[in-house]
Amino acid sequence: MIDYRILSVADEEAAGAAAFYDETSPGIGVEFLKDLRHAITRLREFPFLGTPIDDELRGLVMSRFPFKVIYYVEPDSIVIVSVAHQSRRPNYWRGRIN
């Protein structure tokens, strides 16, 4: 299993989504974070599992929530660029990579 890192803005997105879900229904935020961890574990095992977005980026839809993990693969790790809601502000995260 390869290593991973998550950009601070992506981490903030995940925390914000979890907080929103918890406000809506207590405990759902924890379920969101579990689903995110499951997606990251799958990507660490199978880095090219996500659907290609362009030459560099890939995206994996989370199992239970309408979010996509946007990432790219480095030789020894994956880098998570965004935890993006699937129907809000498409491609807003593109400026996060060089």
N, C-alpha and C positions, 0 to 999 in steps of 0.2 A: 504494500500500500504506500503510495507516494504522499508526501507532505502537502500542506496547503497553507495559504495565507489569505486573509480577507481584508480588503481595503477598509479603512476606518469609516468611510461614507457608506459602504455596503453593510458594515456592522451596525451603524446607526439606523439604516433603513430597516434592518431585521428587528432591531429593538423597538423602533417606532411601530412597526406592524404588530409585533407581539403586544405592545401596550394598547394599541387600538383594539385588538381582539379581546384583550382582558377587560377593557372598559365595556365592550359590547356584551360579553358573557364571561364571567370569571372562570379562569382555568383554560380558556381557549388559547390564550397567548402562549402558555406552556406547550400546548399541543402544536402550535405553529413552530415553536423553536425545536421541538422534537422532530417535526417533519423536515425542517431545514437541516438539522444534524444528519438525518437519514439520507437526504439528498447529497450532502457533502461526503458522507461515508461512501456512497455509491460512486461518486466522482473520483474519490481517492483510489478506489479499487479499479475503476474503469474510466480513466480520464477522457476518453473520446466518446463517451456515452451520449453526451448532449448533442443536440442538433446544431450543425454549423450555421452561424449567423453571417459570417464573412470569412475572409482568409485566416483571421486570427481568433475571433470570438466564437464561443459556443454557448448554448443555453439549454438548461435542463428544467423542465416544468416540475414543480413540487407535486407530490402525490395527492395531498388533501386540500391544498390552498391554491388560489389563483395567482401564484407567484412563480417567477422563473429565476433561477440562479444563472447569472451571466458570468462567464469565466473564460480564461485562456490557459493553455497548457504550456508550462516551461519544462525543461529537461527533467527536473527533479521535483516539480510541484505543480499544483494548480493555483491560479490567482483568481479570487472571486472579486469581480468588479462591481456587481450590483445584485441585490435581491429585489427584483422589480415586479410590481403588480402587472399582470398581463394586459390590463385594459386601461392603464393610465400613462399618460405622457410617453408615448413610444420613443425609444432611442435616446432618452434624455441622458443616459449614462455614457454615451459614446465619447464624450470629452474627457473621460477618466483615464484613457489609455493613450500612450504615445504612438 
